């Protein structure tokens, strides 16, 4: 079942050079929709990936997904509303779990007792700081 409110994603980043002194470089997601979002995050780790979840992000709120300067170019984000409808997804399969999780590797999710989700790839352009905005679609 699709969410009643269609949502689109705008992705913006700020180069580390543009950060005011004392500002923290990090990965954030900001929810500009009317839905509460459950968000999962995937990051490169060694030769593979690690996924983390869940952040609950209320409308007009932001959450920090990674509290350090970004070192890699590509990160991965997945979001669903509180009814389980996918709001932000892509084509990259990664593992998630029903409750809070930290999962190493993205292979054989179901065989390892996890769920499979399709994450959206976020290309940060190798910037140290990035924000993903989830917004209402323009009519």
Buried (B, 14 or more C-beta within 10 A) or exposed (E): EEBEEEBEBEBEBBBBEEBEEEEEBBBBBBBBBEBBBBBBBBBBEEEEBBBBBBBEBEEEEBBBBBEEBBEEEBBBBBBBBEEEBBBBBBEBEBBBBEEEBEBEBBEEBEEEEBEEBEBBEBEBEEBBBBBBBBEEEEE
